[in-house]
Amino acid sequence: MTTTLKRTEGTIKAEARQRAFSVLRKAWKRRSAEGFTAQELANVLGRDKAQVSRVLNGHSPTMTLETLALFLDGMGYRLRIDCEADEDVVVPNRGTLSAFEREEVA
């Protein structure tokens, strides 16, 4: 690789939290539309409904991968983790380009 990313650690962590929450919300949106309630999820997980609601509403800023996997399992989902190289990311209306600003390394 002959380039370096211009992303900060904070940006990378924020993106990871956003992606984790997005995955959780996607699963919750489907299950709640099917009639599954936060109380039912709390019962499945053996947790307090208030704690479950905080996680589902994004008010749990330190959600771990383990918590994400636990909640997904409680809703009948499995966590899948994958990665892709920056150069393979397709940006809408721009074709295949780096997803982030990159600077050539001399």
C-alpha positions as YAML, in Angstrom:
chain: A
units: angstrom
residues:
- id: 1
  name: MET
  ca: [0.00, 0.00, 0.00]
- id: 2
  name: THR
  ca: [1.50, 3.32, -1.02]
- id: 3
  name: THR
  ca: [-0.99, 5.65, 0.65]
- id: 4
  name: THR
  ca: [-1.89, 6.62, 4.17]
- id: 5
  name: LEU
  ca: [-5.31, 7.41, 5.57]
- id: 6
  name: LYS
  ca: [-6.00, 10.88, 6.94]
- id: 7
  name: ARG
  ca: [-8.39, 9.62, 9.61]
- id: 8
  name: THR
  ca: [-8.07, 10.16, 13.31]
- id: 9
  name: GLU
  ca: [-8.54, 7.50, 15.95]
- id: 10
  name: GLY
  ca: [-11.64, 9.36, 17.12]
- id: 11
  name: THR
  ca: [-13.13, 9.29, 13.63]
- id: 12
  name: ILE
  ca: [-12.48, 5.57, 13.29]
- id: 13
  name: LYS
  ca: [-14.04, 4.81, 16.69]
- id: 14
  name: ALA
  ca: [-17.07, 6.99, 15.96]
- id: 15
  name: GLU
  ca: [-17.60, 5.22, 12.64]
- id: 16
  name: ALA
  ca: [-17.40, 1.82, 14.36]
- id: 17
  name: ARG
  ca: [-19.97, 2.87, 16.99]
- id: 18
  name: GLN
  ca: [-22.26, 4.20, 14.27]
- id: 19
  name: ARG
  ca: [-22.03, 0.99, 12.26]
- id: 20
  name: ALA
  ca: [-22.71, -1.16, 15.33]
- id: 21
  name: PHE
  ca: [-25.75, 0.91, 16.24]
- id: 22
  name: SER
  ca: [-26.97, 0.84, 12.64]
- id: 23
  name: VAL
  ca: [-26.83, -2.98, 12.61]
- id: 24
  name: LEU
  ca: [-28.72, -3.13, 15.91]
- id: 25
  name: ARG
  ca: [-31.37, -0.67, 14.69]
- id: 26
  name: LYS
  ca: [-31.86, -2.63, 11.46]
- id: 27
  name: ALA
  ca: [-32.56, -5.83, 13.38]
- id: 28
  name: TRP
  ca: [-34.75, -4.05, 15.94]
- id: 29
  name: LYS
  ca: [-36.79, -2.28, 13.25]
- id: 30
  name: ARG
  ca: [-37.71, -5.61, 11.69]
- id: 31
  name: ARG
  ca: [-38.43, -7.45, 14.93]
- id: 32
  name: SER
  ca: [-40.46, -4.60, 16.45]
- id: 33
  name: ALA
  ca: [-42.51, -4.36, 13.22]
- id: 34
  name: GLU
  ca: [-43.29, -8.04, 13.75]
- id: 35
  name: GLY
  ca: [-44.60, -7.21, 17.24]
- id: 36
  name: PHE
  ca: [-41.54, -8.10, 19.33]
- id: 37
  name: THR
  ca: [-41.30, -5.70, 22.29]
- id: 38
  name: ALA
  ca: [-38.44, -4.32, 24.34]
- id: 39
  name: GLN
  ca: [-39.93, -6.11, 27.35]
- id: 40
  name: GLU
  ca: [-39.84, -9.43, 25.49]
- id: 41
  name: LEU
  ca: [-36.22, -8.82, 24.50]
- id: 42
  name: ALA
  ca: [-35.39, -7.94, 28.11]
- id: 43
  name: ASN
  ca: [-36.99, -11.19, 29.24]
- id: 44
  name: VAL
  ca: [-35.03, -13.21, 26.65]
- id: 45
  name: LEU
  ca: [-31.78, -11.54, 27.73]
- id: 46
  name: GLY
  ca: [-32.55, -11.65, 31.46]
- id: 47
  name: ARG
  ca: [-32.01, -7.89, 31.61]
- id: 48
  name: ASP
  ca: [-33.91, -4.90, 32.89]
- id: 49
  name: LYS
  ca: [-36.25, -3.33, 30.29]
- id: 50
  name: ALA
  ca: [-34.77, 0.11, 30.98]
- id: 51
  name: GLN
  ca: [-31.27, -1.15, 30.15]
- id: 52
  name: VAL
  ca: [-32.53, -2.79, 26.95]
- id: 53
  name: SER
  ca: [-34.33, 0.40, 25.95]
- id: 54
  name: ARG
  ca: [-31.19, 2.49, 26.53]
- id: 55
  name: VAL
  ca: [-29.17, 0.24, 24.23]
- id: 56
  name: LEU
  ca: [-31.89, 0.14, 21.56]
- id: 57
  name: ASN
  ca: [-32.23, 3.93, 21.64]
- id: 58
  name: GLY
  ca: [-28.50, 4.57, 21.36]
- id: 59
  name: HIS
  ca: [-28.11, 5.88, 24.90]
- id: 60
  name: SER
  ca: [-25.43, 3.35, 25.76]
- id: 61
  name: PRO
  ca: [-22.23, 4.96, 24.41]
- id: 62
  name: THR
  ca: [-19.98, 2.07, 25.40]
- id: 63
  name: MET
  ca: [-21.78, -0.81, 23.68]
- id: 64
  name: THR
  ca: [-19.31, -3.64, 23.17]
- id: 65
  name: LEU
  ca: [-19.24, -6.21, 20.39]
- id: 66
  name: GLU
  ca: [-20.33, -8.74, 22.99]
- id: 67
  name: THR
  ca: [-23.40, -6.66, 23.89]
- id: 68
  name: LEU
  ca: [-24.22, -6.19, 20.21]
- id: 69
  name: ALA
  ca: [-23.94, -9.94, 19.58]
- id: 70
  name: LEU
  ca: [-26.06, -10.71, 22.67]
- id: 71
  name: PHE
  ca: [-28.84, -8.34, 21.63]
- id: 72
  name: LEU
  ca: [-28.81, -9.61, 18.05]
- id: 73
  name: ASP
  ca: [-28.97, -13.21, 19.25]
- id: 74
  name: GLY
  ca: [-31.92, -12.29, 21.47]
- id: 75
  name: MET
  ca: [-33.70, -11.05, 18.35]
- id: 76
  name: GLY
  ca: [-32.82, -14.13, 16.30]
- id: 77
  name: TYR
  ca: [-29.88, -12.65, 14.39]
- id: 78
  name: ARG
  ca: [-26.19, -13.53, 14.17]
- id: 79
  name: LEU
  ca: [-23.45, -10.93, 14.04]
- id: 80
  name: ARG
  ca: [-21.35, -11.09, 10.88]
- id: 81
  name: ILE
  ca: [-18.10, -9.14, 10.70]
- id: 82
  name: ASP
  ca: [-16.36, -8.37, 7.43]
- id: 83
  name: CYS
  ca: [-13.97, -5.80, 6.02]
- id: 84
  name: GLU
  ca: [-13.08, -4.25, 2.69]
- id: 85
  name: ALA
  ca: [-10.10, -2.33, 1.40]
- id: 86
  name: ASP
  ca: [-10.57, 1.41, 0.95]
- id: 87
  name: GLU
  ca: [-9.81, 1.08, -2.75]
- id: 88
  name: ASP
  ca: [-12.64, -1.43, -3.18]
- id: 89
  name: VAL
  ca: [-15.34, 0.80, -1.70]
- id: 90
  name: VAL
  ca: [-17.78, 2.05, -4.32]
- id: 91
  name: VAL
  ca: [-18.87, 5.63, -3.69]
- id: 92
  name: PRO
  ca: [-22.29, 6.39, -5.22]
- id: 93
  name: ASN
  ca: [-22.02, 8.61, -8.33]
- id: 94
  name: ARG
  ca: [-18.21, 8.50, -8.20]
- id: 95
  name: GLY
  ca: [-17.34, 4.93, -9.09]
- id: 96
  name: THR
  ca: [-14.69, 2.87, -7.34]
- id: 97
  name: LEU
  ca: [-12.62, 5.27, -5.25]
- id: 98
  name: SER
  ca: [-11.15, 5.44, -1.81]
- id: 99
  name: ALA
  ca: [-13.86, 5.91, 0.78]
- id: 100
  name: PHE
  ca: [-11.72, 8.41, 2.66]
- id: 101
  name: GLU
  ca: [-9.27, 11.18, 1.82]
- id: 102
  name: ARG
  ca: [-5.91, 9.66, 1.07]
- id: 103
  name: GLU
  ca: [-2.52, 11.20, 0.56]
- id: 104
  name: GLU
  ca: [0.24, 9.73, -1.57]
- id: 105
  name: VAL
  ca: [3.32, 8.73, 0.40]
- id: 106
  name: ALA
  ca: [6.54, 9.73, -1.30]
...
